[in-house]
Amino acid sequence: MLSRLVNRLEEGAIAFFLAGMVVITFSQVVARYVFNSGAVWALELTTFFFAWLVLLGVSYGVRIGAHLGVDAFVKMLPKRYERPLVIFAGLCCCAYAGLMLYGSWDYWSKIYRFGIDTEDLYVPRIIVEALFSGEPGYRYEPIGIDRWVPYAVLPLGMALLLFRFAQATYLIAVGKRELLIAGHEAEEAVAEAKSELQRGENDNTHTGGRS
């Protein structure tokens, strides 16, 4: 149940940030070349969307086995050693993700304590007026968005990465998954090339070598 919920949230967030980047970038291209205008916050927001997309996409790549890796050494050993070594690699990945989570949390907590604002992103005016317009002597002033808000993806992404590595290692241990990395793309490409070469030779034999 928890895994399915995380899957849905992960996929939805990735789709949202990818779509957001496309919409913002396209709208700014149109604004720049058609209306000779543009939004100053667009670049910073797109950068943050890209950061969220990448850091959430890392864990998604672990879940679907999309990350590239080298398993030539593992394949040289007897079959009975393959799973223990892959499990060991998974535990190393969990330790790495744990260190990254600790470091990202430490960095994010400092940003949170210092209260640094973003450069060009501000709280929308309609929200500011809804919150403060009833106060005596109210005068609108833009309020910057705290940088810890977009930077929250650092500990969040690393926590999700740790969860995915732990999940993948468990599935390998119980025999429901083979590798942490993507399939043997190089081997498949070589096998496909050999098959095409052999098919070409067979066709050439059947036609008597005539073109």
Summary of the structure (lengths in Angstrom):
residues: 211
radius of gyration: 25.5
end to end distance: 61.3
largest distance: 96.4
contacts: 522
relative contact order: 0.12
helix: 72%
strand: 4%
